[in-house]
Every structure is written in C-alpha cells, then in structure tokens.
Amino acid sequence: MCDVGLGRDDTNFGRNLTGSRPLDMPWDLFERVVSEAAASRPRPRIGFAFTEPLLWRPLVDAVALARSRGVGTAVTTNGWRLPDLARPLAAAGLDDLFLSLDGPPDAHDAIRERVGSFERALRGLEALFAGSPRPAASVFCVVTPWNASRLAEFVGLLSAFPLAGIGFMHANFTTAEMAAEHNAAHGGTYPATESNLGPLDPCAYDLPGLAGEIARVRTLRPPFPVSFSPEIDGLDGLRRFYLAPETRWGRLCNDAGRSLMVKSDGRVIPAHGRCYDVTVGNLRESRLADVWNSPEMSAFRRTLVGAGGLLPACMRCCSAF
C-alpha cells in the first residue's frame, strides 16, 4: 500500500512526498519551473502527481500557464474532486489525466476507506467527457490481494467510457531484504528503505487465481487498450515477481534520462517520488538545465549503467518496465 496513505515518513517515498516545507509549492517557484521547462527540447511536460494535485488551489491556473508557454501537462488524481474540476482543467488545456482506482466500487471504497469515492470518480469522468476540449484520460489500478480476482469485472465497468486505456500495475514494493541487499552495495550514496508494504503482504496473493484473472482480461475486447506493468503471463512469472523479490525485473530505469521531480521547497530528486531521497540540485539556487546536467545527476546515471540499468531496490519500480 502507499506509504503516504499509511502515514509513513520513514521511507524514501514518504519523505519525498511529504517531507518538504511548505507542503504546497509556492506560485513563484512553479512559475520558475514552467519558465525553465519551456526552454527545453523536445517539448517538455509537467506532471502533477503524488499526493493529490487537485487539492492544490492554483492547479487550473498552473495548467493554463504551462499551456501558454508550450509546456504539456498531465495530472494524476484519486478523482474525489474531479466532478468539480474536470471541465475547468480541460478548458485550461490539460493534455493527459490519469485516474487512480482500486477495483470495482466496493473494493475501491474499502481500500480508500471512503464510501462513495468510486462513484464520485466516475462522475468526474462523465464531466470530463461531457464537453470539448477534453484531455486524454486513462485509468490505472494497482493489483492487490483485495482486487486481484475482479480485474475483468473492473474493465467491464469502465468499458462505456472513451478512455485512452486501463493500466494494471503489479505492486511496487521494496521488502526489508531487498533494501538490505541494495544498501550493502549502494547505501552510502543511494540508501533504500522498505516501501509500500504495510497491510500489503506479497505472500497474501492468490497467485493461481490471479493468473486465471489475467488470462480472462486478455480475452476481453473493450474499446481501449488494457495493459499490465510488468506484463506477466502464467503462474511461474507471478511467483517470481511476488515471492522471489531477488529476481530481476526490467532492464533499465526509463525515467532517469527523461524526468526529474521538483519538491515543493525547490529541491530536485532523480526520476520521481518513488526514487531515492537524494538531492541532485535546487531550483531556488540553480537553473533547471544545470540540475539536469549536474555532477550529482550524472553520477546517478553512471551508477545505474554500471549496475546494468537498475539498482537492487529498483527491481519492482514502475519505471523499470
């Protein structure tokens, strides 16, 4: 489960998302991000993600500002405020919207501990698609023991919407054993922590049942693509992913060469919020281009290459697939 939702501030993910002050990015810093991103090539994109961006009051103005400077935008949301903000975001020029859902209504509401949250998110989708212009909208769903037997049902519930796609994500987790193996080699520079576990136990999945459910999803023909990350077919592969965390997955980090995460205080970390809590620059002090090419960022990329593309704690990260 998400470290932030569990209130954990002792993990990289938790610290990256909630460890900065102020919690909300000041407007002047966001203006600087847009101004410097606009000078980048190819066309840059700003992603509003991790925690809940629809709670940031200037979000619609932020999307409009980025649009006016030729910078693409994407928002990842839980959908609670989407009924109110779908049309304003679309009118502001939002390019992509990613909606996080956790399965059919009862499963989603139980996991989010908020009755009616699934229905509210769908009302947001309806509002988004009710007018023009509208961004490309996709849904993603983390596969958990609480929804793994109902993935095909979930696809069916959303088949009436003109989505860009549904993406199922196998759980992104780091066990204490994985972190220890990683830290033995890289803990001095890129320390890893246990992450995204809590009530989620990789051993709790009904893996034969999940294999069958994935096979059922493959037979469906919704009006949009459905994918899994990573793509695993068959029981043996699922066992390696969930029960043998030392097994390598993925070939290389897909984000270290294309993404940075700017925290609300200006500090920058590699890739995104699930990455290591290692500062590679600060936009209050340096230009974006200088941070991108900084010795710290270059050293991180060299370390990844030297390790074959991924560090041990990266093996279940969504950027590895």
Secondary structure as GFF3:
##gff-version 3
##sequence-region A 1 321
A	DSSP	alpha_helix	12	18	.	.	.	ID=ss1
A	DSSP	alpha_helix	27	38	.	.	.	ID=ss2
A	DSSP	beta_strand	45	48	.	.	.	ID=ss3
A	DSSP	three_ten_helix	53	55	.	.	.	ID=ss4
A	DSSP	alpha_helix	59	68	.	.	.	ID=ss5
A	DSSP	beta_strand	72	77	.	.	.	ID=ss6
A	DSSP	alpha_helix	82	92	.	.	.	ID=ss7
A	DSSP	beta_strand	96	100	.	.	.	ID=ss8
A	DSSP	alpha_helix	105	112	.	.	.	ID=ss9
A	DSSP	alpha_helix	117	129	.	.	.	ID=ss10
A	DSSP	beta_strand	136	143	.	.	.	ID=ss11
A	DSSP	alpha_helix	151	158	.	.	.	ID=ss12
A	DSSP	beta_strand	165	170	.	.	.	ID=ss13
A	DSSP	alpha_helix	176	186	.	.	.	ID=ss14
A	DSSP	three_ten_helix	202	204	.	.	.	ID=ss15
A	DSSP	alpha_helix	207	219	.	.	.	ID=ss16
A	DSSP	beta_strand	226	229	.	.	.	ID=ss17
A	DSSP	alpha_helix	235	243	.	.	.	ID=ss18
A	DSSP	beta_strand	260	262	.	.	.	ID=ss19
A	DSSP	beta_strand	267	270	.	.	.	ID=ss20
A	DSSP	beta_strand	281	282	.	.	.	ID=ss21
A	DSSP	alpha_helix	288	292	.	.	.	ID=ss22
A	DSSP	alpha_helix	295	306	.	.	.	ID=ss23
A	DSSP	three_ten_helix	312	314	.	.	.	ID=ss24
A	DSSP	three_ten_helix	318	320	.	.	.	ID=ss25
###
